[in-house]
Each structure stands twice: as structure tokens, then as C-alpha cells.
Amino acid sequence: MAKGIVTFHLKRFWEYPDGRTVDLYEEIKAGRKTSEFRDWTDYWVDRLYRRTRDKNNPYIPILRPKVKRAWFVVGYPKGNLPRLEADIKNIVVHSDENGYAEQVEIQLENVVEVTE
């Protein structure tokens, strides 16, 4: 995997509580889905950020984004093809009412499909 790229493995169809179904791959491809959300876990923090320490307070980590591109594939295809590639416009952390991080939003732009 190239540096600065994070791969998201999608479930092709997403069902809303009201019964509507949406094709996530096609929604991203068409530009209607411009953000991808993930839970704020150590797994996603490690994939999206580089951790450093402040010289004045080594107990507080400083998080800096380490990815600039996102790949989206349905399931786990051989060679990650076909896929959507997108630039990461911004990474936003969403917190609960107590200020604790709950989710990370990866905002996308310039989405293109790669088939070969």
C-alpha cells in the first residue's frame, strides 16, 4: 500500500431503519455521498493520524493527519479493483456532549473510478 492512502472496504448496500436501501459505491461515485464516517477507535486513529508528543507535556499526544487519498472498494476484491479514489479534503472529529470523540468524518473530493 502506498503511503498517504487509506482503504475503506464498503458493504455494497446500506439499509436505513425505514427500509430504504442505498448503493454506497454508486453514491460516492456520483458525488452524492461526500463524507465517510468511522467510529473513533484506536484502529481508525492509527490509520488516519500520526501521533507525536509535545515536548512540554509528553502525556498529551498530538495527532496529525497522515493520509491524503482514500480508496473505496466493495468487499475485499483481488488487487483492490474496481475502486474509487478520492482526495481527502478534511478530517473532522465529532464529539459527544462531554467533549469525548465519538466519530471521525473523512470529507472527500475529486472522486474517480479506477477499473484497470
N, C-alpha and C positions, 0 to 999 in steps of 0.2 A: 504494500500500500504506500502510495506517495505521501510525503509529508504535507501537512496542511489540509488533508482531506478526511472527512468523516463519512462513513457509510451508514445509511438508515435502511433497515430491512422492513418493508411495509407488508402489512396484510392487505391484499388487493381490495377487498370490500369492507367498508366500515358501516355498521348498523347503528343508527341513532335510537334512543329509547322509544321514540314514537313510531319506529318500524321502517323509516326511510333508510335506504341503502345508498352509499356513495362509493365510487371507484376512486380511491385515493391517488393512484398513479395518474389517472387521467385528469383529476382535479389539479394536481401540481403541474402537469404538462400544459394544461390550458391556461394556467395563471390564476385560477380561482382560489387555490389554496397557496397562500404566500408565506405561511409560517408552519413550522413543525414543533410540536411540544413534546417534552420528555420530563419525567419526574426528576427532581433534584436529588440525585443519589451520587455516592462516590463514583460509581461506574461512569455516569454521564459527565460528572465534573472532570474526571481524569481524561475522558475522551475529548472534551471541548476546551479545557484550560491547562495552562502551565502554572504550576504552583511555585512561588518563590517566597522568601521570608524577608520581612522588614528588618533592617539592621538594628533599629531602635527597639523593636518589640518582636523577637523571634517567635513568639507564640501565636501571632496573628498571620495567617497565610495571605499572600497577595495572589489573586487569580488574574491571569492574562490570557485572552483567547489565543489558542494555538492553531485553529483551523480557519481556512478562508473559503473552502469549497465543500459542497455536500453532494453525495451521490445517493440516489434513491433507487432501490431495486425491490421487486416483488419477490418475497421469499428469499431463497438462497441459490440463485442461478449460477451455473458454472461460468466463471470468468466475469461475473457481475454484469452480464449483458442480457437483454437490453437494460438500459438505466437512464435516469435523468440526472443531469449535472447542473448545479446551480451555484452562484456566488452567494456567500453568506453576507448579507447586508448588515446584520446586527444580531447580537445575542443579548436577550433581556431575561433577567431573573425576576420571577413573580413570587412575592412573599405573602404569608398569611397575615392576619390582623395583629399578631405579636411580633412581626418582623422576621420570622423564620422563613427561609427559602423553601418553596414548595415545588415550583416548576421552572424549567428553563425554556424559553421560546427562541427558536432559531428562525430569524426572518430571512427570506430568500429573494433573489432577483436574478434575472438573466438565465432562465431555465432553458436547457436544450436537451433533446433526446439523443442518446448515442446507441446505435444498433450494431455497429461492427467494430 
